[in-house]
C-alpha cells in the first residue's frame, strides 16, 4: 500500500496534468555552415519539439504486466500518463520523407545515458519492447558507465539511411521521486572515407522524470458543509480490458495510526482530475489522505 501526502484541512492547489499525448524527439545535425547539407564533422543535436521544460511521469504498474512492480512510462500497454515519447532519428529520404538537418547518409546514431541523478539508493532504467527483463538499471548519483541503445534502424553501412523510429521503450524507476537523466547522442558509424564516424557527439540533454505523480489534492468546503477533494487522476491503465488503479480516501481527526477511516474509493481513469466529496465531515479539524495499492487485482 502506498500512502500519499497527508492533506490538512486547508485549501490547497492541485497540479492538473495535461491530456495524454505522445511526442517524438528527433536527432539530426547542427548545419554549422548553413549549406543545407549534412557534412562530415558536424555535431548531432535534438531538433523539433522542446523537451527542456517537460516532466515525464512514471506511474505505478500492476504486478504481472511488463515492468511489473516498477514506476513506469511506456507506450506498449499504454499507461495513462500525459507525456510519453520516443527518441527518433531524421531520414535522408530513403525510409521516410527527407527531413531538414538529417544526419549524413551512412551515420549510425545511438544514445547513451551519461548521468542519473535521483533519490538516494534508487535505480532508473528502461525495458525494450517485448523484453521480460530490464535492459539497463542504473544506480542514481553514481557513474553510469554510459550504456548505449540504438536510435537508427539500419546498420553501419555507407549507404544506409540514419533514420530511426523505434517505439515501445519503457522507462522505469524503483523509488518515487524526481530523476534527472543526462542523455547524449553519438554516431557509431565507421564509414566516413577518412575512417571513423560522420558526426561528433551531441551535447548532453537533461530529461526530467517524476516517479509517482503529484497527488497533493486541493480541498473545497461547499456551502452545504460538505468537503470536496480534487487531485490529478490519470492512474488508469488502458489496454482494452483492465480498469484503472483505485484510490481510497481516508479521514482522521487525530492523525493517529489507528484512527484513519475509509470514506470511499475512486478509480483512476484517463481524465485529468478525480474528485471525492465527504458529505458529512466532522465539525472540528479533520485530516484527509489518499492511498492506492501498488498492485491491482
C-alpha distance (Angstrom), angle and dihedral (degrees) to the residues before:
residue distance angle dihedral
X1 . . .
X2 3.80 . .
X3 3.81 116.7 .
X4 3.78 115.7 -150.2
X5 3.79 126.2 -150.2
X6 3.79 115.0 -59.2
X7 3.77 113.8 -112.8
X8 3.81 118.3 -142.0
X9 3.80 118.4 -149.4
X10 3.80 95.0 -92.6
X11 3.79 131.8 98.1
X12 3.82 113.8 -88.7
X13 3.78 129.9 179.6
X14 3.81 117.4 -116.4
X15 3.79 120.0 -140.2
X16 3.81 102.8 -128.5
X17 3.77 114.2 -151.5
X18 3.80 122.7 -138.7
X19 3.79 125.1 -112.3
X20 3.78 123.3 -75.3
X21 3.79 113.5 -79.6
X22 3.77 143.9 154.7
X23 3.79 127.3 -138.3
X24 3.78 136.1 -170.0
X25 3.79 120.0 -141.7
X26 3.78 106.1 -159.4
X27 3.80 128.4 -150.3
X28 3.80 115.5 -141.7
X29 3.80 136.3 136.7
X30 3.78 138.9 -83.8
X31 3.81 104.6 -112.4
X32 3.79 92.6 -140.8
X33 3.83 96.7 180.0
X34 3.83 95.2 37.1
X35 3.79 93.6 -127.8
X36 3.79 94.9 132.6
X37 3.80 92.3 -116.8
X38 3.78 136.0 102.9
X39 3.78 104.8 -114.1
X40 3.77 127.9 -168.9
X41 3.78 112.3 -92.5
X42 3.80 97.1 24.6
X43 3.80 115.3 135.1
X44 3.79 125.3 -107.8
X45 3.81 118.7 -120.6
X46 3.79 142.6 170.3
X47 3.80 112.7 -103.7
X48 3.77 137.4 -171.2
X49 3.81 122.6 17.6
X50 3.79 114.4 47.5
X51 3.81 113.5 -115.8
X52 3.81 99.4 173.5
X53 3.80 98.0 88.0
X54 3.79 95.9 41.4
X55 3.78 132.8 105.5
X56 3.79 117.7 -155.3
X57 3.79 113.0 -152.3
X58 3.79 121.4 -141.4
X59 3.80 108.6 -158.6
X60 3.82 131.6 -163.7
X61 3.79 116.3 -89.0
X62 3.80 128.0 -154.8
X63 3.79 121.8 -109.8
X64 3.79 112.9 -94.7
X65 3.80 95.1 35.2
X66 3.78 120.3 102.7
X67 3.82 107.4 -78.8
X68 3.81 87.2 20.3
X69 3.79 112.3 -175.6
X70 3.81 94.7 19.2
X71 3.76 132.3 98.8
X72 3.77 102.3 -106.6
X73 3.80 146.2 -168.0
X74 3.77 111.2 -170.7
X75 3.79 143.7 148.2
X76 3.81 96.4 -152.4
X77 3.82 106.3 81.2
X78 3.79 86.0 8.1
X79 3.75 117.9 -119.3
X80 3.77 111.6 -146.8
X81 3.76 93.0 -116.3
X82 3.79 119.0 140.5
X83 3.79 96.1 -132.6
X84 3.81 119.2 48.6
X85 3.80 118.4 152.1
X86 3.80 146.9 171.9
X87 3.80 130.3 -142.7
X88 3.80 108.9 -132.0
X89 3.82 138.6 172.1
X90 3.79 125.0 -129.7
X91 3.80 119.9 -110.2
X92 3.79 127.8 -122.0
X93 3.82 88.9 -145.4
X94 3.81 101.9 -86.7
X95 3.82 98.9 95.7
X96 3.80 99.8 18.3
X97 3.78 139.3 1.5
X98 3.78 110.3 -53.1
X99 3.80 110.7 -99.0
X100 3.79 129.3 -150.7
X101 3.81 112.1 -102.9
X102 3.79 95.2 13.9
X103 3.80 116.7 161.5
X104 3.80 121.4 -96.1
X105 3.81 118.1 -77.8
X106 3.78 105.2 -95.1
X107 3.81 94.5 34.4
X108 3.80 114.1 133.7
X109 3.79 108.8 -158.0
X110 3.79 126.1 -155.3
X111 3.79 135.2 169.7
X112 3.75 125.7 -135.6
X113 3.79 129.8 -163.9
X114 3.79 106.5 -131.7
X115 3.81 100.8 172.5
X116 3.80 142.1 13.7
X117 3.79 119.8 -168.8
X118 3.77 118.0 -178.6
X119 3.80 148.0 110.3
X120 3.80 114.9 -16.4
X121 3.80 113.4 -92.0
X122 3.81 93.7 10.4
X123 3.80 130.6 129.5
X124 3.80 128.1 -142.1
X125 3.78 127.0 -170.7
X126 3.77 146.1 115.7
X127 3.79 144.9 -103.5
X128 3.79 122.3 -138.6
X129 3.79 119.5 -128.1
X130 3.79 111.8 -78.6
X131 3.80 93.8 11.1
X132 3.80 121.1 132.3
X133 3.81 93.9 -161.9
X134 3.79 132.4 53.6
X135 3.82 112.9 -93.2
X136 3.79 95.4 -151.8
X137 3.80 129.8 2.2
X138 3.79 112.4 -174.9
X139 3.79 127.0 -167.9
X140 3.79 112.8 -124.2
X141 3.79 121.7 -112.2
X142 3.82 92.1 14.6
X143 3.80 135.1 101.9
X144 3.81 107.1 -78.8
X145 3.80 100.3 -156.0
X146 3.84 86.3 -128.8
X147 3.83 99.3 -95.0
X148 3.81 112.9 -158.7
X149 3.78 137.6 -145.1
X150 3.79 127.4 -173.3
X151 3.82 122.8 -107.5
X152 3.82 100.2 176.4
X153 3.79 115.8 75.6
X154 3.78 97.0 -147.3
X155 3.79 133.3 66.3
X156 3.80 136.5 -101.8
X157 3.80 96.2 -72.7
X158 3.81 130.5 135.9
X159 3.83 92.0 -129.3
X160 3.80 98.7 43.4
X161 3.79 124.5 118.1
X162 3.83 111.0 -119.0
X163 3.82 86.9 -138.3
X164 3.80 120.7 134.1
X165 3.80 133.0 170.0
X166 3.80 108.4 162.7
X167 3.80 117.4 167.8
X168 3.79 130.9 -167.9
X169 3.81 105.9 54.3
X170 3.81 109.0 146.2
X171 3.81 117.7 -150.9
X172 3.79 113.8 -150.8
X173 3.80 142.9 -178.9
X174 3.78 131.1 -176.0
X175 3.82 100.1 -145.8
X176 3.80 133.1 46.2
X177 3.78 118.4 -107.2
X178 3.79 143.4 70.9
X179 3.82 122.0 -43.6
X180 3.80 124.1 -167.8
X181 3.80 108.9 -161.5
X182 3.80 122.0 -167.9
X183 3.82 114.0 -148.9
X184 3.79 128.2 176.5
X185 3.79 130.6 -179.1
X186 3.79 124.7 -127.9
X187 3.79 136.7 -175.5
X188 3.81 110.6 -129.7
X189 3.79 95.3 -179.6
X190 3.80 120.1 128.0
X191 3.82 97.7 -167.0
X192 3.80 103.0 96.8
X193 3.84 108.7 122.8
X194 3.78 91.4 -119.6
X195 3.81 89.8 46.6
X196 3.75 131.5 -99.5
X197 3.78 129.8 49.5
X198 3.80 130.6 -22.1
X199 3.79 97.6 -132.7
X200 3.80 140.0 36.5
X201 3.83 119.8 -121.3
X202 3.78 120.5 -84.5
X203 3.77 124.9 -116.7
X204 3.80 115.9 -88.3
X205 3.80 112.7 -90.3
X206 3.79 120.2 -154.4
X207 3.80 116.8 -138.5
X208 3.80 117.8 -166.0
X209 3.80 118.0 -143.3
X210 3.80 125.8 -177.4
X211 3.80 115.2 -158.2
X212 3.79 105.5 -152.0
X213 3.81 117.9 16.2
X214 3.78 121.7 -104.9
X215 3.78 101.4 -92.8
X216 3.79 97.1 175.4
X217 3.81 100.8 138.9
X218 3.74 129.4 -144.7
X219 3.78 117.8 -132.7
X220 3.80 129.9 -147.0
X221 3.79 125.3 -170.7
X222 3.78 107.1 -145.4
X223 3.81 126.3 -143.3
X224 3.81 90.9 -107.6
X225 3.81 91.2 57.5
X226 3.81 97.1 -103.1
X227 3.82 122.1 126.9
X228 3.81 123.1 -133.8
X229 3.80 121.2 -158.5
X230 3.83 118.7 -157.3
X231 3.80 125.1 -172.0
X232 3.82 141.1 156.9
X233 3.80 108.6 -79.0
X234 3.83 120.3 -176.5
X235 3.78 92.9 127.1
X236 3.78 94.7 125.4
X237 3.78 122.3 112.3
X238 3.76 111.4 -142.0
X239 3.79 113.4 -159.3
X240 3.76 99.8 129.2
X241 3.77 99.2 -89.7
X242 3.79 113.9 31.4
X243 3.78 122.9 90.2
X244 3.77 125.9 -138.0
X245 3.78 128.9 -88.0
X246 3.83 112.6 -85.6
X247 3.80 122.3 -124.9
X248 3.80 117.6 -150.0
X249 3.80 115.5 -150.5
X250 3.81 115.1 -146.3
X251 3.82 133.5 -173.4
X252 3.78 134.1 -163.0
X253 3.79 134.9 174.9
X254 3.81 95.0 -156.3
X255 3.84 106.9 24.5
X256 3.79 88.2 -127.3
X257 3.79 111.6 152.7
X258 3.81 92.3 -117.7
X259 3.79 96.9 44.3
X260 3.80 102.6 71.0
X261 3.80 114.3 118.7
X262 3.81 123.8 -159.0
X263 3.80 109.2 -127.0
X264 3.78 101.0 177.5
X265 3.80 148.4 -55.8
X266 3.80 132.4 -97.2
X267 3.81 120.1 -169.1
X268 3.80 117.2 -139.0
X269 3.79 117.5 -118.1
X270 3.79 138.4 172.7
X271 3.82 88.1 -80.8
X272 3.80 118.5 114.3
X273 3.79 93.9 -126.2
X274 3.79 140.9 28.7
X275 3.79 125.4 -156.4
X276 3.78 139.0 -165.0
X277 3.80 129.0 -175.9
X278 3.78 123.2 -150.3
X279 3.80 100.4 -150.8
X280 3.81 95.2 -171.5
X281 3.80 110.0 35.8
X282 3.82 118.2 173.5
X283 3.79 118.0 -95.6
X284 3.81 93.8 -118.6
X285 3.78 134.1 43.2
X286 3.80 118.1 -33.5
X287 3.78 135.3 -177.8
X288 3.81 125.5 -148.9
X289 3.77 132.9 -165.1
X290 3.80 138.7 174.2
X291 3.78 124.3 -134.5
X292 3.77 131.6 -175.9
X293 3.79 132.4 -173.4
X294 3.79 115.6 -116.2
X295 3.79 90.2 -138.2
X296 3.78 127.3 44.0
X297 3.84 121.7 -146.5
